[in-house]
Amino acid sequence: MLIGGIHPVALRAKVARAAIVRYLPQLFVFEDK
């Protein structure tokens, strides 16, 4: 059942993507140094 038109899986995917975008650059910086 959709609540407020937001699908739980889609919401979780959005949160996961936000976390990846936040942490991935740090990994590249550590690899670069």
C-alpha positions in Angstrom: 0.0 0.0 0.0 1.3 3.4 -1.0 1.4 6.0 1.8 1.4 9.6 0.7 2.3 8.5 -2.8 5.8 7.5 -1.6 6.9 3.9 -2.1 9.0 2.5 0.8 11.5 0.8 -1.6 11.9 4.0 -3.7 12.4 6.0 -0.5 15.0 3.6 0.7 16.7 3.7 -2.7 16.8 7.5 -2.5 18.4 7.4 1.0 20.9 4.8 -0.2 21.8 6.9 -3.2 22.2 10.0 -1.0 24.6 8.1 1.2 26.6 6.8 -1.8 26.9 10.3 -3.2 28.0 11.6 0.2 30.7 8.9 0.9 32.0 8.0 -2.5 34.0 11.3 -3.0 35.7 10.6 0.3 36.8 7.2 -1.0 38.2 8.8 -4.1 40.1 11.3 -2.0 41.6 8.6 0.2 42.6 6.6 -2.9 44.1 9.8 -4.4 46.3 10.7 -1.5 
